[in-house]
Amino acid sequence: VRSRGLGDVYKRQALDGPPERVFGRIGSIAVDGSGRVFVVDVLNDVVRMYGPDGAYLSSTGREGDGPGEFRSPEHVVLAGEDTVLVTDRAGRLSRLLVQQDSLAFDGVVRLPATPEDACVLGNVIIVQGVPLEGEGILHVYDLRGKHLASFGEMNAGANLIIKETFTWGSVVCLGEAGEVLYVPDFSPEIRWYRPNGSLVAIDSLPDYSVTPAEPARNGGG
């Protein structure tokens, strides 16, 4: 992976080399205003930080359910210059602090849904995911992890599996507009929301071919 002309910063799925340069699977990457690079390794349950020159600086995390541990972390987003937010498949939002080029665990929040994506809009975090209970597919938290609101509708599928699959998607925080863009993975529809849940607009991708999904009969594929 190359970033801002820094050369080879990481080796993905390399079989050997220094541990800080070998990754099982990169889930996501974020770059802060100073050029530091934060990389999530899904298979090794770790977050690593590199300097603008590609030099390894710090890492944190291991497999587990305790403080500073992850279960398949996938998304990393930045909240300012010294706060790193990481979501994992166990439905947790972990907060890490950057302290003199090292990473330190600073708390964790249980989410109402398994997160599929996340972004930061001003002083709130937007997490996309299908909730285990309750309503909404976009969940709003403050930077300390307090739940503020949930909104957005699930896909109206024939059963729960179809609903969840066709609700998976990505979120993009549009800072200047103060809006959240939600893009489903398997639908041409795009929705703009404000952080309070009000729907701003709906649009569709042109020439998008929708593949219908129905429950299999008699348990067949």
Summary of the structure (lengths in Angstrom):
residues: 221
radius of gyration: 18.5
end to end distance: 38.0
largest distance: 59.8
contacts: 670
relative contact order: 0.09
helix: 5%
strand: 46%
